[in-house]
Amino acid sequence: MTGTVASTAGSVALSVNESSHGADSTPAIECRDDFPGDRLVGQTSSYLPLRFDCVLDDGSTHPSSPGYSWINTLIAVLALAAVLLLVAKRHLGEPVKPMVTAGADREESDGCS
C-alpha cells in the first residue's frame, strides 16, 4: 500500500516538474491529451488529496487522470480501517484482571497462625 501511495505521489511530482520546466512544457502534456489547447490556461496540483488538475479558460478544473480519485478513496478507506482497528484493540485487547478479596488470603494460609 505504501508503495502505491508513494508511486502516485511521485506521479504528481513528475507531472508538476514536467509542466514547469523546459520548452513546450505548459500546458502539461496530461492536459493537452484530454482537452483542446485553445481552452487550457494552466494546471494545479495537490498532494493531499493527490491531484493534478487541468485549468480551462472558464476557470473550471478537470482531473488529468482518473487514477487519483480511486487512490484517494483507497487511502481514506484504509485510514478509517486503521483507526477502527486501533479503537477495537484498545477496547478488546485489555484483559480483565480478577478481583482479589481479603478472604482469599486467609483460605491460602496453612491455619497455623
N, CA, C and O atoms as CSV, one atom per row, in Angstrom:
chain,resi,resn,atom,element,x,y,z
A,1,MET,N,N,0.821,-1.191,0.000
A,1,MET,CA,C,0.000,0.000,0.000
A,1,MET,C,C,0.862,1.251,0.000
A,1,MET,O,O,0.606,2.191,-0.752
A,2,THR,N,N,1.895,1.259,0.854
A,2,THR,CA,C,2.751,2.432,0.931
A,2,THR,C,C,3.451,2.686,-0.395
A,2,THR,O,O,3.642,3.835,-0.795
A,3,GLY,N,N,3.830,1.621,-1.069
A,3,GLY,CA,C,4.466,1.770,-2.371
A,3,GLY,C,C,3.543,2.385,-3.403
A,3,GLY,O,O,3.979,3.176,-4.239
A,4,THR,N,N,2.261,2.024,-3.347
A,4,THR,CA,C,1.277,2.581,-4.277
A,4,THR,C,C,1.094,4.070,-4.037
A,4,THR,O,O,1.048,4.861,-4.978
A,5,VAL,N,N,0.989,4.447,-2.752
A,5,VAL,CA,C,0.821,5.860,-2.417
A,5,VAL,C,C,2.060,6.644,-2.827
A,5,VAL,O,O,1.949,7.734,-3.388
A,6,ALA,N,N,3.235,6.096,-2.550
A,6,ALA,CA,C,4.471,6.788,-2.906
A,6,ALA,C,C,4.608,6.932,-4.416
A,6,ALA,O,O,5.043,7.975,-4.904
A,7,SER,N,N,4.238,5.887,-5.159
A,7,SER,CA,C,4.363,5.991,-6.609
A,7,SER,C,C,3.349,6.979,-7.179
A,7,SER,O,O,3.645,7.672,-8.152
A,8,THR,N,N,2.155,7.052,-6.585
A,8,THR,CA,C,1.164,8.009,-7.059
A,8,THR,C,C,1.588,9.425,-6.706
A,8,THR,O,O,1.428,10.334,-7.520
A,9,ALA,N,N,2.125,9.631,-5.510
A,9,ALA,CA,C,2.639,10.949,-5.138
A,9,ALA,C,C,3.807,11.315,-6.048
A,9,ALA,O,O,3.967,12.479,-6.415
A,10,GLY,N,N,4.619,10.333,-6.413
A,10,GLY,CA,C,5.699,10.575,-7.355
A,10,GLY,C,C,5.192,10.945,-8.731
A,10,GLY,O,O,5.814,11.734,-9.441
A,11,SER,N,N,4.055,10.372,-9.107
A,11,SER,CA,C,3.442,10.714,-10.389
A,11,SER,C,C,2.995,12.169,-10.405
A,11,SER,O,O,3.166,12.863,-11.408
A,12,VAL,N,N,2.420,12.635,-9.289
A,12,VAL,CA,C,2.028,14.044,-9.192
A,12,VAL,C,C,3.270,14.921,-9.273
A,12,VAL,O,O,3.276,15.924,-9.987
A,13,ALA,N,N,4.323,14.551,-8.545
A,13,ALA,CA,C,5.561,15.344,-8.564
A,13,ALA,C,C,6.168,15.392,-9.967
A,13,ALA,O,O,6.654,16.437,-10.398
A,14,LEU,N,N,6.141,14.284,-10.665
A,14,LEU,CA,C,6.672,14.248,-12.025
A,14,LEU,C,C,5.855,15.130,-12.958
A,14,LEU,O,O,6.416,15.835,-13.797
A,15,SER,N,N,4.539,15.095,-12.819
A,15,SER,CA,C,3.689,15.948,-13.659
A,15,SER,C,C,3.950,17.422,-13.396
A,15,SER,O,O,4.001,18.228,-14.325
A,16,VAL,N,N,4.116,17.771,-12.118
A,16,VAL,CA,C,4.421,19.166,-11.770
A,16,VAL,C,C,5.763,19.574,-12.348
A,16,VAL,O,O,5.887,20.664,-12.906
A,17,ASN,N,N,6.769,18.721,-12.227
A,17,ASN,CA,C,8.103,19.036,-12.730
A,17,ASN,C,C,8.090,19.194,-14.247
A,17,ASN,O,O,8.665,20.144,-14.779
A,18,GLU,N,N,7.435,18.268,-14.942
A,18,GLU,CA,C,7.399,18.343,-16.399
A,18,GLU,C,C,6.638,19.565,-16.900
A,18,GLU,O,O,6.956,20.111,-17.957
A,19,SER,N,N,5.628,19.995,-16.135
A,19,SER,CA,C,4.826,21.120,-16.597
A,19,SER,C,C,5.435,22.468,-16.247
A,19,SER,O,O,4.897,23.501,-16.645
A,20,SER,N,N,6.532,22.486,-15.519
A,20,SER,CA,C,7.129,23.765,-15.144
A,20,SER,C,C,8.557,23.945,-15.622
A,20,SER,O,O,9.181,24.958,-15.310
A,21,HIS,N,N,9.091,22.991,-16.370
A,21,HIS,CA,C,10.472,23.094,-16.848
A,21,HIS,C,C,10.560,22.735,-18.322
A,21,HIS,O,O,9.916,21.795,-18.787
A,22,GLY,N,N,11.358,23.491,-19.042
A,22,GLY,CA,C,11.670,23.164,-20.419
A,22,GLY,C,C,10.716,23.745,-21.444
A,22,GLY,O,O,9.641,24.255,-21.127
A,23,ALA,N,N,11.154,23.646,-22.675
A,23,ALA,CA,C,10.347,24.142,-23.790
A,23,ALA,C,C,9.148,23.228,-23.990
A,23,ALA,O,O,9.227,22.019,-23.770
A,24,ASP,N,N,8.056,23.813,-24.402
A,24,ASP,CA,C,6.825,23.077,-24.680
A,24,ASP,C,C,6.321,22.322,-23.441
A,24,ASP,O,O,5.808,21.208,-23.550
A,25,SER,N,N,6.476,22.943,-22.261
A,25,SER,CA,C,6.065,22.271,-21.036
A,25,SER,C,C,4.713,22.731,-20.513
A,25,SER,O,O,4.093,22.041,-19.703
A,26,THR,N,N,4.248,23.896,-20.970
A,26,THR,CA,C,2.966,24.401,-20.475
A,26,THR,C,C,2.028,24.600,-21.647
A,26,THR,O,O,2.439,25.208,-22.635
A,27,PRO,N,N,0.829,24.140,-21.601
A,27,PRO,CA,C,0.211,23.355,-20.540
A,27,PRO,C,C,0.769,21.938,-20.495
A,27,PRO,O,O,1.400,21.468,-21.442
A,28,ALA,N,N,0.524,21.275,-19.379
A,28,ALA,CA,C,1.081,19.932,-19.172
A,28,ALA,C,C,0.604,18.964,-20.252
A,28,ALA,O,O,-0.496,19.092,-20.790
A,29,ILE,N,N,1.451,18.010,-20.547
A,29,ILE,CA,C,1.125,17.017,-21.573
A,29,ILE,C,C,-0.141,16.247,-21.198
A,29,ILE,O,O,-0.952,15.918,-22.064
A,30,GLU,N,N,-0.309,15.957,-19.884
A,30,GLU,CA,C,-1.501,15.249,-19.430
A,30,GLU,C,C,-2.773,16.011,-19.785
A,30,GLU,O,O,-3.799,15.407,-20.098
A,31,CYS,N,N,-2.699,17.343,-19.733
A,31,CYS,CA,C,-3.866,18.169,-20.059
A,31,CYS,C,C,-4.066,18.290,-21.565
A,31,CYS,O,O,-5.201,18.292,-22.043
A,32,ARG,N,N,-2.974,18.389,-22.310
A,32,ARG,CA,C,-3.085,18.527,-23.762
A,32,ARG,C,C,-3.686,17.296,-24.412
A,32,ARG,O,O,-4.331,17.392,-25.455
A,33,ASP,N,N,-3.476,16.137,-23.797
A,33,ASP,CA,C,-4.027,14.901,-24.353
A,33,ASP,C,C,-5.543,14.858,-24.264
A,33,ASP,O,O,-6.192,14.244,-25.111
A,34,ASP,N,N,-6.123,15.503,-23.249
A,34,ASP,CA,C,-7.563,15.372,-22.995
A,34,ASP,C,C,-8.406,16.580,-23.385
A,34,ASP,O,O,-9.612,16.443,-23.595
A,35,PHE,N,N,-7.800,17.758,-23.487
A,35,PHE,CA,C,-8.570,18.977,-23.725
A,35,PHE,C,C,-7.979,19.761,-24.888
A,35,PHE,O,O,-6.778,19.673,-25.142
A,36,PRO,N,N,-8.807,20.529,-25.602
A,36,PRO,CA,C,-8.282,21.348,-26.709
A,36,PRO,C,C,-7.329,22.418,-26.176
A,36,PRO,O,O,-7.589,23.044,-25.148
A,37,GLY,N,N,-6.243,22.611,-26.879
A,37,GLY,CA,C,-5.207,23.548,-26.450
A,37,GLY,C,C,-5.662,24.989,-26.320
A,37,GLY,O,O,-5.108,25.729,-25.507
A,38,ASP,N,N,-6.658,25.414,-27.098
A,38,ASP,CA,C,-7.095,26.808,-27.019
A,38,ASP,C,C,-7.906,27.086,-25.756
A,38,ASP,O,O,-8.130,28.249,-25.419
A,39,ARG,N,N,-8.349,26.049,-25.050
A,39,ARG,CA,C,-9.124,26.237,-23.818
A,39,ARG,C,C,-8.277,26.098,-22.567
A,39,ARG,O,O,-8.712,26.508,-21.492
A,40,LEU,N,N,-7.080,25.532,-22.671
A,40,LEU,CA,C,-6.229,25.312,-21.497
A,40,LEU,C,C,-5.505,26.591,-21.100
A,40,LEU,O,O,-4.956,27.298,-21.945
A,41,VAL,N,N,-5.513,26.880,-19.790
A,41,VAL,CA,C,-4.776,28.046,-19.301
A,41,VAL,C,C,-3.749,27.667,-18.245
A,41,VAL,O,O,-2.936,28.507,-17.860
A,42,GLY,N,N,-3.760,26.439,-17.769
A,42,GLY,CA,C,-2.776,26.026,-16.771
A,42,GLY,C,C,-3.147,24.721,-16.093
A,42,GLY,O,O,-3.983,23.958,-16.576
A,43,GLN,N,N,-2.506,24.488,-14.970
A,43,GLN,CA,C,-2.764,23.282,-14.205
A,43,GLN,C,C,-2.526,23.559,-12.726
A,43,GLN,O,O,-1.792,24.482,-12.373
A,44,THR,N,N,-3.143,22.764,-11.867
A,44,THR,CA,C,-2.935,22.850,-10.427
A,44,THR,C,C,-2.630,21.452,-9.909
A,44,THR,O,O,-3.023,20.454,-10.514
A,45,SER,N,N,-1.929,21.390,-8.791
A,45,SER,CA,C,-1.607,20.090,-8.205
A,45,SER,C,C,-1.773,20.160,-6.703
A,45,SER,O,O,-1.745,21.235,-6.104
A,46,SER,N,N,-1.946,18.994,-6.106
A,46,SER,CA,C,-2.103,18.885,-4.669
A,46,SER,C,C,-1.621,17.510,-4.232
A,46,SER,O,O,-1.794,16.530,-4.955
A,47,TYR,N,N,-1.023,17.435,-3.064
A,47,TYR,CA,C,-0.580,16.151,-2.529
A,47,TYR,C,C,-1.548,15.601,-1.497
A,47,TYR,O,O,-1.487,14.414,-1.176
A,48,LEU,N,N,-2.440,16.430,-0.968
A,48,LEU,CA,C,-3.435,15.975,-0.018
A,48,LEU,C,C,-4.752,16.655,-0.310
A,48,LEU,O,O,-4.935,17.785,0.143
A,49,PRO,N,N,-5.648,16.079,-1.004
A,49,PRO,CA,C,-5.602,14.769,-1.645
A,49,PRO,C,C,-4.731,14.805,-2.901
A,49,PRO,O,O,-4.473,15.865,-3.471
A,50,LEU,N,N,-4.290,13.627,-3.312
A,50,LEU,CA,C,-3.469,13.547,-4.526
A,50,LEU,C,C,-4.290,14.003,-5.722
A,50,LEU,O,O,-5.386,13.505,-5.975
A,51,ARG,N,N,-3.724,14.976,-6.462
A,51,ARG,CA,C,-4.499,15.533,-7.573
A,51,ARG,C,C,-3.580,16.308,-8.506
A,51,ARG,O,O,-2.652,16.984,-8.062
A,52,PHE,N,N,-3.847,16.203,-9.797
A,52,PHE,CA,C,-3.222,17.043,-10.815
A,52,PHE,C,C,-4.330,17.421,-11.778
A,52,PHE,O,O,-4.764,16.603,-12.588
A,53,ASP,N,N,-4.786,18.661,-11.689
A,53,ASP,CA,C,-5.941,19.114,-12.455
A,53,ASP,C,C,-5.539,20.075,-13.562
A,53,ASP,O,O,-4.563,20.817,-13.444
A,54,CYS,N,N,-6.309,20.044,-14.632
A,54,CYS,CA,C,-6.132,20.966,-15.744
A,54,CYS,C,C,-7.129,22.118,-15.569
A,54,CYS,O,O,-8.301,21.895,-15.268
A,55,VAL,N,N,-6.649,23.348,-15.762
A,55,VAL,CA,C,-7.497,24.533,-15.613
A,55,VAL,C,C,-7.868,25.031,-17.002
A,55,VAL,O,O,-7.003,25.262,-17.847
A,56,LEU,N,N,-9.178,25.194,-17.226
A,56,LEU,CA,C,-9.661,25.665,-18.527
A,56,LEU,C,C,-9.914,27.168,-18.478
A,56,LEU,O,O,-9.901,27.770,-17.404
A,57,ASP,N,N,-10.143,27.769,-19.636
A,57,ASP,CA,C,-10.296,29.224,-19.732
A,57,ASP,C,C,-11.516,29.762,-18.996
A,57,ASP,O,O,-11.561,30.950,-18.680
A,58,ASP,N,N,-12.510,28.916,-18.715
A,58,ASP,CA,C,-13.679,29.375,-17.957
A,58,ASP,C,C,-13.476,29.259,-16.449
A,58,ASP,O,O,-14.394,29.550,-15.682
A,59,GLY,N,N,-12.288,28.838,-16.012
A,59,GLY,CA,C,-11.972,28.727,-14.594
A,59,GLY,C,C,-12.251,27.362,-13.995
A,59,GLY,O,O,-11.902,27.113,-12.841
A,60,SER,N,N,-12.868,26.481,-14.752
A,60,SER,CA,C,-13.166,25.150,-14.228
A,60,SER,C,C,-11.908,24.281,-14.244
A,60,SER,O,O,-11.005,24.481,-15.056
A,61,THR,N,N,-11.874,23.320,-13.334
A,61,THR,CA,C,-10.759,22.382,-13.270
A,61,THR,C,C,-11.279,20.982,-13.542
A,61,THR,O,O,-12.388,20.627,-13.146
A,62,HIS,N,N,-10.463,20.196,-14.222
A,62,HIS,CA,C,-10.812,18.825,-14.558
A,62,HIS,C,C,-9.606,17.946,-14.262
A,62,HIS,O,O,-8.475,18.331,-14.557
A,63,PRO,N,N,-9.835,16.753,-13.674
A,63,PRO,CA,C,-8.709,15.873,-13.352
A,63,PRO,C,C,-7.992,15.384,-14.609
A,63,PRO,O,O,-8.619,15.077,-15.623
A,64,SER,N,N,-6.675,15.319,-14.517
A,64,SER,CA,C,-5.910,14.845,-15.664
A,64,SER,C,C,-5.888,13.324,-15.723
A,64,SER,O,O,-5.625,12.749,-16.780
A,65,SER,N,N,-6.162,12.669,-14.605
A,65,SER,CA,C,-6.140,11.213,-14.567
A,65,SER,C,C,-7.201,10.706,-13.594
A,65,SER,O,O,-7.298,11.205,-12.473
A,66,PRO,N,N,-7.996,9.722,-14.009
A,66,PRO,CA,C,-8.998,9.171,-13.085
A,66,PRO,C,C,-8.371,8.321,-11.984
A,66,PRO,O,O,-9.034,7.994,-11.000
A,67,GLY,N,N,-7.111,7.966,-12.144
A,67,GLY,CA,C,-6.435,7.141,-11.140
A,67,GLY,C,C,-6.312,7.804,-9.791
A,67,GLY,O,O,-6.306,7.124,-8.765
A,68,TYR,N,N,-6.213,9.127,-9.771
A,68,TYR,CA,C,-6.055,9.818,-8.497
A,68,TYR,C,C,-7.303,9.707,-7.633
A,68,TYR,O,O,-7.191,9.672,-6.408
A,69,SER,N,N,-8.477,9.649,-8.228
A,69,SER,CA,C,-9.700,9.579,-7.426
A,69,SER,C,C,-9.818,8.231,-6.715
A,69,SER,O,O,-10.203,8.189,-5.547
A,70,TRP,N,N,-9.498,7.140,-7.389
A,70,TRP,CA,C,-9.624,5.852,-6.711
A,70,TRP,C,C,-8.538,5.658,-5.677
A,70,TRP,O,O,-8.780,5.017,-4.654
A,71,ILE,N,N,-7.339,6.192,-5.910
A,71,ILE,CA,C,-6.284,6.032,-4.896
A,71,ILE,C,C,-6.609,6.869,-3.659
A,71,ILE,O,O,-6.309,6.449,-2.542
A,72,ASN,N,N,-7.219,8.053,-3.837
A,72,ASN,CA,C,-7.640,8.850,-2.683
A,72,ASN,C,C,-8.718,8.127,-1.888
A,72,ASN,O,O,-8.700,8.152,-0.657
A,73,THR,N,N,-9.660,7.480,-2.578
A,73,THR,CA,C,-10.696,6.712,-1.897
A,73,THR,C,C,-10.082,5.547,-1.136
A,73,THR,O,O,-10.462,5.279,0.004
A,74,LEU,N,N,-9.140,4.854,-1.757
A,74,LEU,CA,C,-8.475,3.735,-1.106
A,74,LEU,C,C,-7.720,4.195,0.140
A,74,LEU,O,O,-7.766,3.523,1.170
A,75,ILE,N,N,-7.037,5.313,0.060
A,75,ILE,CA,C,-6.307,5.845,1.222
A,75,ILE,C,C,-7.278,6.168,2.349
A,75,ILE,O,O,-6.999,5.856,3.506
A,76,ALA,N,N,-8.405,6.783,2.037
A,76,ALA,CA,C,-9.393,7.130,3.061
A,76,ALA,C,C,-9.975,5.877,3.725
A,76,ALA,O,O,-10.129,5.836,4.945
A,77,VAL,N,N,-10.296,4.861,2.927
A,77,VAL,CA,C,-10.860,3.624,3.470
A,77,VAL,C,C,-9.838,2.924,4.359
A,77,VAL,O,O,-10.190,2.453,5.440
A,78,LEU,N,N,-8.592,2.844,3.931
A,78,LEU,CA,C,-7.567,2.187,4.736
A,78,LEU,C,C,-7.261,2.962,6.010
A,78,LEU,O,O,-6.994,2.353,7.046
A,79,ALA,N,N,-7.295,4.289,5.958
A,79,ALA,CA,C,-7.085,5.097,7.157
A,79,ALA,C,C,-8.213,4.866,8.151
A,79,ALA,O,O,-7.963,4.730,9.349
A,80,LEU,N,N,-9.453,4.819,7.669
A,80,LEU,CA,C,-10.592,4.559,8.544
A,80,LEU,C,C,-10.488,3.163,9.162
A,80,LEU,O,O,-10.758,2.991,10.350
A,81,ALA,N,N,-10.103,2.180,8.374
A,81,ALA,CA,C,-9.945,0.819,8.887
A,81,ALA,C,C,-8.858,0.767,9.957
A,81,ALA,O,O,-9.011,0.061,10.954
A,82,ALA,N,N,-7.772,1.498,9.766
A,82,ALA,CA,C,-6.695,1.526,10.758
A,82,ALA,C,C,-7.180,2.136,12.068
A,82,ALA,O,O,-6.859,1.631,13.143
A,83,VAL,N,N,-7.945,3.210,11.985
A,83,VAL,CA,C,-8.480,3.844,13.199
A,83,VAL,C,C,-9.444,2.892,13.910
A,83,VAL,O,O,-9.383,2.750,15.131
A,84,LEU,N,N,-10.327,2.245,13.161
A,84,LEU,CA,C,-11.274,1.308,13.774
A,84,LEU,C,C,-10.559,0.129,14.429
A,84,LEU,O,O,-10.954,-0.310,15.509
A,85,LEU,N,N,-9.519,-0.383,13.792
A,85,LEU,CA,C,-8.752,-1.476,14.387
A,85,LEU,C,C,-8.031,-1.026,15.648
A,85,LEU,O,O,-7.938,-1.789,16.610
A,86,LEU,N,N,-7.525,0.186,15.661
A,86,LEU,CA,C,-6.868,0.720,16.844
A,86,LEU,C,C,-7.846,0.870,18.001
A,86,LEU,O,O,-7.520,0.531,19.139
A,87,VAL,N,N,-9.037,1.373,17.718
A,87,VAL,CA,C,-10.066,1.513,18.753
A,87,VAL,C,C,-10.492,0.135,19.258
A,87,VAL,O,O,-10.641,-0.059,20.464
A,88,ALA,N,N,-10.687,-0.812,18.361
A,88,ALA,CA,C,-11.085,-2.161,18.759
A,88,ALA,C,C,-10.001,-2.820,19.607
A,88,ALA,O,O,-10.309,-3.501,20.585
A,89,LYS,N,N,-8.760,-2.627,19.249
A,89,LYS,CA,C,-7.661,-3.202,20.028
A,89,LYS,C,C,-7.630,-2.605,21.420
A,89,LYS,O,O,-7.382,-3.314,22.395
A,90,ARG,N,N,-7.877,-1.328,21.521
A,90,ARG,CA,C,-7.851,-0.670,22.824
A,90,ARG,C,C,-8.975,-1.201,23.715
A,90,ARG,O,O,-8.768,-1.433,24.906
A,91,HIS,N,N,-10.163,-1.394,23.138
A,91,HIS,CA,C,-11.301,-1.836,23.939
A,91,HIS,C,C,-11.326,-3.340,24.170
A,91,HIS,O,O,-11.763,-3.784,25.232
A,92,LEU,N,N,-10.879,-4.121,23.228
A,92,LEU,CA,C,-10.945,-5.573,23.349
A,92,LEU,C,C,-9.626,-6.201,23.773
A,92,LEU,O,O,-9.603,-7.358,24.193
A,93,GLY,N,N,-8.552,-5.477,23.673
A,93,GLY,CA,C,-7.240,-6.039,23.953
A,93,GLY,C,C,-6.867,-6.044,25.420
A,93,GLY,O,O,-5.920,-6.738,25.791
A,94,GLU,N,N,-7.563,-5.306,26.278
A,94,GLU,CA,C,-7.247,-5.253,27.699
A,94,GLU,C,C,-7.814,-6.484,28.393
A,94,GLU,O,O,-9.031,-6.667,28.385
A,95,PRO,N,N,-6.983,-7.336,28.993
A,95,PRO,CA,C,-7.524,-8.478,29.728
A,95,PRO,C,C,-8.183,-8.014,31.024
A,95,PRO,O,O,-7.752,-7.040,31.639
A,96,VAL,N,N,-9.211,-8.712,31.419
A,96,VAL,CA,C,-9.909,-8.386,32.661
A,96,VAL,C,C,-9.133,-9.012,33.804
A,96,VAL,O,O,-8.892,-10.219,33.805
A,97,LYS,N,N,-8.740,-8.201,34.778
A,97,LYS,CA,C,-7.975,-8.694,35.923
A,97,LYS,C,C,-8.944,-9.228,36.976
A,97,LYS,O,O,-9.955,-8.589,37.269
A,98,PRO,N,N,-8.641,-10.398,37.548
A,98,PRO,CA,C,-9.522,-10.929,38.586
A,98,PRO,C,C,-9.438,-10.072,39.844
A,98,PRO,O,O,-8.379,-9.547,40.186
A,99,MET,N,N,-10.560,-9.945,40.515
A,99,MET,CA,C,-10.597,-9.163,41.745
A,99,MET,C,C,-10.077,-10.023,42.890
A,99,MET,O,O,-10.453,-11.188,43.014
A,100,VAL,N,N,-9.232,-9.465,43.709
A,100,VAL,CA,C,-8.698,-10.168,44.872
A,100,VAL,C,C,-9.436,-9.641,46.096
A,100,VAL,O,O,-9.481,-8.434,46.330
A,101,THR,N,N,-10.004,-10.539,46.861
A,101,THR,CA,C,-10.707,-10.142,48.080
A,101,THR,C,C,-9.860,-10.452,49.295
A,101,THR,O,O,-8.907,-11.228,49.211
A,102,ALA,N,N,-10.197,-9.860,50.406
A,102,ALA,CA,C,-9.438,-10.075,51.644
A,102,ALA,C,C,-9.585,-11.496,52.143
A,102,ALA,O,O,-8.654,-12.012,52.761
A,103,GLY,N,N,-10.703,-12.152,51.907
A,103,GLY,CA,C,-10.932,-13.513,52.368
A,103,GLY,C,C,-10.096,-14.530,51.625
A,103,GLY,O,O,-9.844,-15.608,52.162
A,104,ALA,N,N,-9.667,-14.246,50.452
A,104,ALA,CA,C,-8.886,-15.199,49.663
A,104,ALA,C,C,-7.532,-15.453,50.293
A,104,ALA,O,O,-6.997,-16.556,50.180
A,105,ASP,N,N,-6.962,-14.445,50.961
A,105,ASP,CA,C,-5.655,-14.620,51.593
A,105,ASP,C,C,-5.753,-15.590,52.767
A,105,ASP,O,O,-4.811,-16.347,53.000
A,106,ARG,N,N,-6.843,-15.595,53.504
A,106,ARG,CA,C,-6.999,-16.462,54.664
A,106,ARG,C,C,-7.137,-17.921,54.252
A,106,ARG,O,O,-6.641,-18.812,54.942
A,107,GLU,N,N,-7.810,-18.169,53.127
A,107,GLU,CA,C,-8.005,-19.549,52.694
A,107,GLU,C,C,-6.695,-20.196,52.276
A,107,GLU,O,O,-6.539,-21.413,52.378
A,108,GLU,N,N,-5.765,-19.399,51.812
A,108,GLU,CA,C,-4.489,-19.943,51.356
A,108,GLU,C,C,-3.539,-20.224,52.518
A,108,GLU,O,O,-2.579,-20.976,52.343
A,109,SER,N,N,-3.766,-19.660,53.671
A,109,SER,CA,C,-2.856,-19.878,54.787
A,109,SER,C,C,-3.002,-21.299,55.309
A,109,SER,O,O,-4.024,-21.954,55.101
A,110,ASP,N,N,-1.966,-21.758,55.987
A,110,ASP,CA,C,-1.973,-23.142,56.468
A,110,ASP,C,C,-2.729,-23.293,57.795
A,110,ASP,O,O,-2.871,-24.409,58.295
A,111,GLY,N,N,-3.197,-22.228,58.348
A,111,GLY,CA,C,-4.004,-22.290,59.559
A,111,GLY,C,C,-3.179,-22.394,60.832
A,111,GLY,O,O,-3.761,-22.556,61.904
A,112,CYS,N,N,-1.874,-22.311,60.771
A,112,CYS,CA,C,-1.005,-22.435,61.941
A,112,CYS,C,C,-0.614,-21.095,62.509
A,112,CYS,O,O,0.473,-20.992,63.076
A,113,SER,N,N,-1.395,-20.095,62.401
A,113,SER,CA,C,-1.016,-18.797,62.910
A,113,SER,C,C,-1.289,-18.654,64.358
A,113,SER,O,O,-1.019,-17.602,64.936
